[in-house]
Amino acid sequence: MTTFVDRVELHVAAGNGGHGCASVHREKFKPLGGPDGGNGGRGGDVTLVVDQSVTTLLEYHHSPHRKATNGQPGAGDNRSGKEGQDLVLTVPDGTVVLDKQGNVLADLVGEGTTFVAGQGGRGGLGNAALASARRKAPGFALLGEPGESRDIVLELKTVADVALVGYPSAGKSSLISVLSAAKPKIADYPFTTLVPNLGVVTAGSTVYTIADVPGLIPGASQGRGLGLEFLRHVERCSVLVHVLDTATLESDRDPVSDLDIIEEELRQYGGLEDRPRIVVLNKIDIPDGQDLADMIRPDLEARGYQVYEASAVARTGLKELSFALAGIVAEARAAKPKEEATRIVITPKAVDDAGFTVTYDEAEDVYRVRGDKPERWVRQTDFNNDEAVGYLADRLNRLGVEDRLMKAGARAGDGVAIGTEDNAVVFDWEPTMMAGAEMLGRRGEDHRLEAPRPAAQRRRDRDAQRDEAQREYDEFDPF
């Protein structure tokens, strides 16, 4: 049974906002009570929070679909809907959040660090909030926005100061068990360690964490064995420790060749070139192991490595090793830039920023309007309610969408789409409105909501209009 998972794909869905309510106050002797529809509640967010007590992503491996609750709709008598409950998902320290394309969205390091993976939808306004001097009794309300839904990938990168790397059965787990209080599974067969083990070491006044990375063999960086699966756990370390087996029973291996092979795998994985290296010649309690260590030590030191001899069984050489690692860790911590206090940066909006863009989509033969406000307003509009459509027309007109369409070259009958290509409201534009009533013709009618004409038909209609205008001009004779 799987007990350790360090990479999962998670499907999160925030809660939808509740719809606003369209209601009129009714009471005896008060025939004109006015609108009293309440607002819809906000949908719940999906938030990731670092919890030091969580060490694996196993929970999300078994249950990858997570959804926050929806906001409740508003009600009459100015009663607002209940907000959706936020969904808080705890993750281990060192979790990286990526999108489906592999782009990093967040790097969660430190207890309590949070990331909103899914934003809850806004609740729709009720007709009481939409009332104004011009529109005293709105017969409509705004719809709640859908919550954000997306697929994300969670990757756990162990937060450790020291990483032990080496061949299976080189003695990494034994070393970590005697250097710290960790109790890993230890045996004399390959791939005993199937998960990274983490321990805490105290050397003088320095306290640091140490982890062993299992399964590094030739081809690990390409996915052979367990190496590729766990190499990400060494990315955050301050120092790499090569644990070399000086008493291996395999005739085709020797410590120097093991070091070269592991270094090549680390080089192919990339990103670890700047980490200092230390070499530990392990298992010197065995006579042949001590002899081999004495033989290869000068060669390793000539390459520039700091070399230490140790035995986890006899517990020799451990004090010198732990203090050497503490010194390197302390230097790495001192070299890190100090974290500055959080500053709030206010970026003013450009004076010519209208909050939306208008571009011509030649493939679809439509003018596409993109922007947070227009797209949000479309999502909030109930297109089954004619008065709500008129309110949308007013808002778009005040925002300046019509003026921008005219500047972009749009003419009567051209197709206009608000939103993304796969989820847009498309209508045939009639540039005659100066306010919502003009846009609608008779109140409650919006011809743009009729089925849009195909692009070819729109082109033919434009050509016919141009030909008709040219014919009238040619036939015009003022004398």
C-alpha positions as CSV (number, residue, x, y, z in Angstrom):
1,M,0.0,0.0,0.0
2,T,1.3,3.5,-0.9
3,T,2.3,5.4,2.2
4,F,4.3,8.2,0.7
5,V,3.3,10.4,-2.2
6,D,5.2,13.5,-3.3
7,R,3.5,14.4,-6.6
8,V,-0.3,14.5,-7.3
9,E,-2.6,16.1,-9.7
10,L,-5.4,18.0,-7.9
11,H,-8.7,19.1,-9.4
12,V,-10.0,22.1,-7.4
13,A,-13.3,23.9,-7.8
14,A,-14.2,27.0,-5.8
15,G,-17.8,27.6,-4.8
16,N,-20.3,29.5,-7.1
17,G,-21.7,32.8,-5.9
18,G,-25.3,32.8,-5.0
19,H,-27.8,34.6,-7.3
20,G,-29.3,37.9,-6.3
21,C,-33.0,38.1,-5.6
22,A,-35.6,40.2,-7.5
23,S,-38.3,40.9,-5.0
24,V,-40.8,43.7,-4.2
25,H,-41.9,44.5,-0.7
26,R,-45.5,43.7,-0.2
27,E,-47.4,44.9,2.9
28,K,-51.0,45.9,3.6
29,F,-51.6,49.6,2.9
30,K,-48.1,49.8,1.2
31,P,-48.7,49.1,-2.5
32,L,-45.4,50.7,-3.5
33,G,-43.1,49.1,-1.0
34,G,-40.2,49.1,-3.4
35,P,-37.6,46.5,-4.2
36,D,-36.3,44.4,-1.3
37,G,-34.3,41.6,-3.0
38,G,-31.1,40.6,-1.1
39,N,-27.7,39.9,-2.5
40,G,-26.3,36.4,-3.1
41,G,-23.6,35.0,-0.9
42,R,-19.9,34.7,-2.0
43,G,-18.7,31.2,-3.0
44,G,-16.0,29.6,-0.9
45,D,-12.3,29.7,-1.8
46,V,-10.0,26.7,-2.1
47,T,-6.9,27.5,-0.1
48,L,-3.6,25.6,0.3
49,V,-1.9,26.0,3.7
50,V,1.5,24.7,4.9
51,D,1.2,22.5,7.9
52,Q,4.4,21.2,9.5
53,S,2.6,18.1,10.8
54,V,1.8,17.0,7.2
55,T,4.6,15.1,5.5
56,T,3.0,13.5,2.4
57,L,0.5,14.3,-0.3
58,L,-1.1,10.9,0.2
59,E,-4.5,12.3,1.1
60,Y,-4.9,14.0,-2.3
61,H,-3.6,10.9,-4.1
62,H,-6.7,9.1,-3.0
63,S,-9.1,12.0,-3.2
64,P,-7.9,14.3,-6.0
65,H,-11.2,16.2,-6.5
66,R,-11.9,19.0,-4.0
67,K,-14.7,21.6,-4.1
68,A,-15.7,24.4,-1.8
69,T,-19.3,25.1,-1.0
70,N,-21.5,27.5,-3.0
71,G,-22.9,30.7,-1.8
72,Q,-26.7,30.8,-1.1
73,P,-29.1,33.0,-3.1
74,G,-30.5,36.1,-1.7
75,A,-34.1,36.4,-0.5
76,G,-36.8,39.0,-0.1
77,D,-37.0,41.4,2.8
78,N,-33.4,42.4,2.1
79,R,-32.0,39.1,3.3
80,S,-28.5,38.3,1.8
81,G,-27.5,34.7,1.1
82,K,-25.1,32.8,3.3
83,E,-21.5,32.8,2.1
84,G,-19.9,29.6,1.0
85,Q,-17.5,27.9,3.4
86,D,-13.8,28.1,2.4
87,L,-12.1,24.8,1.8
88,V,-8.6,24.7,3.5
89,L,-6.2,22.0,2.3
90,T,-3.1,21.4,4.3
91,V,0.1,20.5,2.5
92,P,3.7,19.7,3.6
93,D,6.3,22.3,3.9
94,G,8.1,22.7,0.6
95,T,5.2,22.0,-1.7
96,V,5.4,23.6,-5.1
97,V,2.1,24.3,-7.0
98,L,2.2,24.1,-10.8
99,D,-0.3,24.4,-13.6
100,K,-0.9,21.7,-16.2
101,Q,1.8,23.2,-18.4
102,G,4.4,23.0,-15.7
103,N,4.5,26.8,-14.8
104,V,5.1,27.4,-11.1
105,L,2.2,29.1,-9.5
106,A,3.5,29.1,-5.9
107,D,6.3,27.8,-3.8
108,L,5.0,27.1,-0.3
109,V,7.8,27.2,2.2
110,G,7.2,28.0,5.9
111,E,4.5,27.2,8.4
112,G,1.2,28.9,7.6
113,T,2.1,29.9,4.1
114,T,-1.1,30.1,2.0
115,F,-2.1,30.1,-1.7
116,V,-5.6,30.5,-3.0
117,A,-5.9,27.7,-5.6
118,G,-9.4,28.6,-6.5
119,Q,-11.2,31.9,-6.1
120,G,-14.9,31.7,-5.1
121,G,-17.4,33.4,-7.3
122,R,-19.0,36.7,-6.3
123,G,-22.5,36.8,-5.2
124,G,-25.0,38.6,-7.5
125,L,-26.6,41.8,-6.4
126,G,-30.3,41.8,-5.6
127,N,-32.7,44.3,-7.1
128,A,-32.6,46.4,-3.9
129,A,-28.9,47.1,-4.5
130,L,-29.6,47.9,-8.2
131,A,-32.2,50.5,-7.5
132,S,-31.3,54.1,-8.5
133,A,-33.0,57.4,-9.2
134,R,-33.5,56.3,-12.9
135,R,-34.4,52.7,-12.2
136,K,-36.6,52.8,-9.0
137,A,-37.9,49.3,-9.1
138,P,-35.7,46.9,-11.0
139,G,-37.5,43.8,-12.1
140,F,-34.2,41.8,-12.2
141,A,-31.2,40.8,-10.2
142,L,-27.6,39.8,-11.1
143,L,-26.5,36.2,-11.2
144,G,-23.8,34.8,-9.0
145,E,-20.4,34.2,-10.7
146,P,-19.2,30.7,-11.1
147,G,-16.2,29.7,-8.9
148,E,-12.8,29.2,-10.4
149,S,-12.1,25.6,-11.4
150,R,-8.7,24.4,-12.5
151,D,-6.3,21.4,-12.5
152,I,-3.1,21.9,-10.6
153,V,-0.1,19.7,-9.8
154,L,1.4,19.5,-6.3
155,E,5.1,18.5,-6.0
156,L,6.8,18.0,-2.6
157,K,10.5,19.1,-2.4
158,T,11.9,18.2,1.0
159,V,13.1,21.2,3.0
160,A,16.4,20.0,4.3
161,D,19.9,21.6,4.8
162,V,21.9,18.5,3.9
163,A,21.1,15.8,1.4
164,L,22.8,12.4,1.4
165,V,23.1,10.9,-2.1
166,G,24.6,7.6,-3.2
167,Y,24.0,4.1,-4.5
168,P,21.4,1.9,-2.8
169,S,22.8,0.2,0.3
170,A,25.7,2.7,0.6
171,G,24.7,3.3,4.2
172,K,22.8,6.6,3.9
173,S,19.9,5.4,6.1
174,S,22.3,4.1,8.7
175,L,24.2,7.4,8.8
176,I,21.0,9.4,9.2
177,S,19.8,7.1,12.0
178,V,23.0,7.6,14.1
179,L,23.4,11.3,13.3
180,S,19.8,12.1,14.3
181,A,16.8,10.5,16.0
182,A,15.3,9.3,12.7
183,K,14.4,5.6,12.5
184,P,14.4,4.6,8.8
185,K,14.0,1.0,7.6
186,I,17.5,-0.5,7.1
187,A,18.4,-3.7,5.3
188,D,21.2,-5.1,3.1
189,Y,19.3,-5.3,-0.2
190,P,18.9,-2.6,-2.9
191,F,16.1,0.0,-2.6
192,T,15.5,-0.6,1.1
193,T,14.7,3.1,1.3
194,L,11.6,3.9,-0.7
195,V,10.9,7.3,0.7
196,P,13.1,10.3,1.7
197,N,14.0,10.1,5.4
198,L,14.4,13.3,7.3
199,G,16.3,13.9,10.6
200,V,17.3,16.8,12.8
201,V,21.0,17.1,13.8
202,T,22.4,19.3,16.6
203,A,26.1,20.2,16.3
204,G,27.1,22.8,18.9
205,S,24.8,25.8,18.5
206,T,23.7,24.8,15.0
207,V,20.6,22.8,14.4
208,Y,20.1,21.5,10.8
209,T,18.0,18.9,9.0
210,I,19.4,16.1,7.0
211,A,17.7,13.9,4.4
212,D,18.7,10.8,2.4
213,V,17.6,10.5,-1.2
214,P,16.8,6.9,-2.2
215,G,17.4,5.1,-5.4
216,L,20.2,6.9,-7.3
217,I,21.6,4.5,-10.0
218,P,22.9,5.0,-13.5
219,G,20.0,6.5,-15.6
220,A,18.2,7.9,-12.6
221,S,17.8,11.3,-14.2
222,Q,16.0,9.7,-17.2
223,G,13.6,7.8,-14.8
224,R,15.4,4.5,-14.2
225,G,15.0,3.1,-10.7
226,L,13.6,5.6,-8.1
227,G,16.1,8.4,-8.8
228,L,14.0,10.7,-11.0
229,E,11.1,10.4,-8.6
230,F,13.1,11.7,-5.7
231,L,15.9,13.9,-7.2
232,R,13.6,16.9,-6.6
233,H,14.1,16.4,-2.9
234,V,17.7,17.6,-3.1
235,E,16.9,20.9,-4.8
236,R,16.5,22.9,-1.6
237,C,19.6,21.6,0.3
238,S,22.7,23.7,1.1
239,V,25.2,20.9,0.8
240,L,25.4,17.5,-1.0
241,V,27.0,14.6,0.8
242,H,28.2,11.7,-1.3
243,V,28.1,8.5,0.7
244,L,30.4,6.0,-0.8
245,D,30.4,2.3,0.1
246,T,34.0,1.1,0.7
247,A,32.9,-2.4,1.4
248,T,30.7,-3.2,-1.6
249,L,30.2,-6.8,-2.5
250,E,29.7,-6.1,-6.2
251,S,32.8,-6.8,-8.2
252,D,32.0,-4.3,-11.0
253,R,31.8,-1.3,-8.6
254,D,34.2,0.9,-6.8
255,P,33.7,4.1,-4.7
256,V,35.3,6.4,-7.3
257,S,33.2,5.1,-10.1
258,D,30.1,5.4,-8.0
259,L,31.0,9.0,-7.3
260,D,31.4,9.8,-11.0
261,I,28.1,8.1,-11.9
262,I,26.1,9.9,-9.3
263,E,27.7,13.3,-10.2
264,E,26.8,12.7,-13.9
265,E,23.1,12.0,-12.8
266,L,23.1,15.2,-10.8
267,R,24.6,17.1,-13.7
268,Q,21.9,15.8,-16.1
269,Y,19.2,16.7,-13.6
270,G,20.6,20.2,-13.5
271,G,20.4,23.1,-11.0
272,L,22.8,21.6,-8.4
273,E,26.1,22.8,-9.8
274,D,26.6,25.5,-7.1
275,R,26.1,23.2,-4.1
276,P,29.2,22.3,-2.1
277,R,30.1,18.7,-2.0
278,I,31.4,16.5,0.8
279,V,32.5,12.8,0.4
280,V,31.9,10.3,3.2
281,L,33.8,7.0,2.9
282,N,31.4,4.7,4.8
283,K,31.8,1.3,6.4
284,I,35.4,1.6,7.4
285,D,34.7,-0.7,10.3
286,I,35.2,-3.5,7.8
287,P,39.0,-4.2,7.3
288,D,38.7,-4.2,3.5
289,G,36.7,-1.0,3.7
290,Q,39.4,0.8,5.7
291,D,42.1,-0.4,3.3
292,L,40.1,0.9,0.3
293,A,39.4,4.2,2.0
294,D,43.1,4.8,2.6
295,M,43.7,3.9,-1.1
296,I,41.2,6.3,-2.7
297,R,41.3,9.2,-0.3
298,P,44.3,11.0,-1.8
299,D,42.6,10.8,-5.3
300,L,39.4,12.3,-4.0
301,E,41.2,15.1,-2.1
302,A,43.2,15.9,-5.2
303,R,39.8,16.5,-7.0
304,G,39.0,19.2,-4.3
305,Y,36.6,17.2,-2.2
306,Q,36.5,17.3,1.6
307,V,36.7,13.7,2.6
308,Y,35.6,12.1,5.9
309,E,35.7,8.5,7.0
310,A,32.9,7.2,9.0
311,S,31.2,4.0,10.3
312,A,27.5,4.0,11.3
313,V,27.9,0.6,12.9
314,A,31.0,1.5,15.0
315,R,29.9,5.1,15.3
316,T,33.3,6.5,14.4
317,G,34.0,9.7,12.5
318,L,30.5,11.0,13.1
319,K,31.3,14.0,15.3
320,E,33.8,15.4,12.9
321,L,31.3,14.9,10.0
322,S,28.3,16.5,11.9
323,F,30.4,19.6,12.8
324,A,31.7,20.0,9.3
325,L,28.2,19.9,7.9
326,A,27.1,22.4,10.6
327,G,29.8,24.8,9.5
328,I,28.8,24.7,5.8
329,V,25.1,25.1,6.7
330,A,25.8,28.1,8.9
331,E,27.8,29.7,6.1
332,A,25.0,29.1,3.6
333,R,22.4,30.6,6.0
334,A,24.6,33.7,6.6
335,A,25.0,34.2,2.8
336,K,21.3,34.2,2.2
337,P,19.8,37.7,1.9
338,K,17.8,38.8,4.8
339,E,14.1,38.9,4.3
340,E,12.8,42.4,4.1
341,A,9.6,43.5,5.7
342,T,6.5,43.0,3.5
343,R,5.9,46.2,1.4
344,I,2.8,47.1,-0.3
345,V,3.4,48.3,-3.8
346,I,0.7,50.5,-5.3
347,T,0.7,50.6,-9.1
348,P,-1.5,53.3,-10.5
349,K,-3.6,52.5,-13.5
350,A,-2.5,54.1,-16.8
351,V,-4.6,57.1,-17.8
352,D,-5.5,55.5,-21.1
353,D,-6.4,52.1,-19.6
354,A,-10.1,51.5,-20.3
355,G,-10.1,48.1,-18.5
356,F,-10.9,46.2,-21.7
357,T,-9.5,45.6,-25.2
358,V,-11.2,45.3,-28.6
359,T,-9.5,43.2,-31.3
360,Y,-10.6,41.8,-34.7
361,D,-10.6,38.0,-35.0
362,E,-10.1,37.4,-38.7
363,A,-10.7,33.7,-38.4
364,E,-14.1,34.1,-36.8
365,D,-14.8,37.5,-38.4
366,V,-15.9,39.0,-35.1
367,Y,-14.7,41.9,-33.0
368,R,-13.7,40.3,-29.7
369,V,-14.1,42.3,-26.5
370,R,-11.9,41.1,-23.6
371,G,-11.7,42.6,-20.1
372,D,-12.5,41.8,-16.5
373,K,-15.5,44.0,-16.3
374,P,-17.3,43.2,-19.6
375,E,-16.8,39.5,-19.1
376,R,-17.9,39.6,-15.5
377,W,-21.0,41.6,-16.4
378,V,-21.9,39.1,-19.1
379,R,-21.6,36.2,-16.6
380,Q,-23.8,38.1,-14.2
381,T,-26.6,38.8,-16.7
382,D,-29.8,36.7,-16.9
383,F,-30.4,36.7,-20.6
384,N,-33.9,35.4,-20.1
385,N,-34.8,38.7,-18.5
386,D,-35.1,41.5,-21.0
387,E,-34.6,44.2,-18.3
388,A,-31.4,42.6,-17.2
389,V,-30.2,42.7,-20.8
390,G,-31.0,46.4,-20.9
391,Y,-29.0,47.0,-17.8
392,L,-26.0,45.2,-19.4
393,A,-26.4,47.4,-22.4
394,D,-26.2,50.5,-20.1
395,R,-23.1,49.3,-18.4
396,L,-21.2,48.4,-21.6
397,N,-22.2,51.8,-23.1
398,R,-21.0,53.7,-20.1
399,L,-17.7,51.8,-20.1
400,G,-17.0,52.9,-23.6
401,V,-17.3,49.7,-25.5
402,E,-19.3,51.2,-28.4
403,D,-16.7,54.0,-28.9
404,R,-13.9,51.5,-28.9
405,L,-15.7,49.3,-31.4
406,M,-16.2,52.3,-33.7
407,K,-12.5,53.2,-33.5
408,A,-11.6,49.6,-34.3
409,G,-13.6,49.9,-37.5
410,A,-16.7,48.0,-36.6
411,R,-19.8,48.7,-38.7
412,A,-23.4,47.9,-38.4
413,G,-24.1,44.2,-38.7
414,D,-20.6,43.1,-37.7
415,G,-20.3,40.3,-35.1
416,V,-19.1,41.2,-31.6
417,A,-18.1,38.6,-29.1
418,I,-17.6,39.3,-25.4
419,G,-15.4,36.6,-23.7
420,T,-13.1,33.8,-24.6
421,E,-13.3,31.9,-27.8
422,D,-14.9,28.9,-26.2
423,N,-17.3,30.7,-23.9
424,A,-18.4,34.0,-25.4
425,V,-21.7,35.9,-26.0
426,V,-21.9,36.8,-29.7
427,F,-24.3,39.3,-31.2
428,D,-24.7,41.4,-34.4
429,W,-23.7,45.0,-33.5
430,E,-26.1,47.9,-34.1
431,P,-24.1,51.1,-33.4
432,T,-27.1,53.3,-32.7
433,M,-27.4,53.2,-28.9
434,M,-26.5,56.1,-26.7
435,A,-28.0,54.4,-23.6
436,G,-29.7,51.2,-22.8
437,A,-33.1,52.2,-24.1
438,E,-31.7,53.1,-27.5
439,M,-29.8,49.9,-27.6
440,L,-32.9,47.8,-27.0
441,G,-35.4,49.6,-29.2
442,R,-38.5,48.8,-27.3
443,R,-37.8,48.2,-23.7
444,G,-37.0,44.5,-23.2
445,E,-35.9,43.8,-26.7
446,D,-32.2,43.2,-27.7
447,H,-31.8,42.2,-31.3
448,R,-28.1,41.3,-30.7
449,L,-29.3,38.3,-28.7
450,E,-30.8,36.7,-31.7
451,A,-28.8,33.9,-33.3
452,P,-25.7,35.5,-34.8
453,R,-25.4,35.3,-38.6
454,P,-22.6,33.2,-40.0
455,A,-19.4,35.1,-40.9
456,A,-20.0,34.5,-44.7
457,Q,-23.5,35.9,-44.4
458,R,-22.2,39.0,-42.6
459,R,-19.7,39.6,-45.3
460,R,-22.4,39.3,-48.0
461,D,-24.6,41.7,-46.2
462,R,-21.8,44.2,-45.8
463,D,-21.0,44.0,-49.5
464,A,-24.6,44.4,-50.4
465,Q,-24.9,47.5,-48.2
466,R,-21.8,49.0,-49.7
467,D,-23.0,48.3,-53.2
468,E,-26.4,49.8,-52.4
469,A,-24.8,52.9,-51.0
470,Q,-22.5,53.3,-54.0
471,R,-25.5,52.9,-56.4
472,E,-27.5,55.6,-54.5
473,Y,-24.5,57.9,-54.7
474,D,-24.1,57.3,-58.5
475,E,-27.8,57.9,-59.1
476,F,-27.8,61.1,-57.1
477,D,-28.2,64.2,-59.3
478,P,-28.6,67.6,-57.4
479,F,-29.5,69.3,-60.7
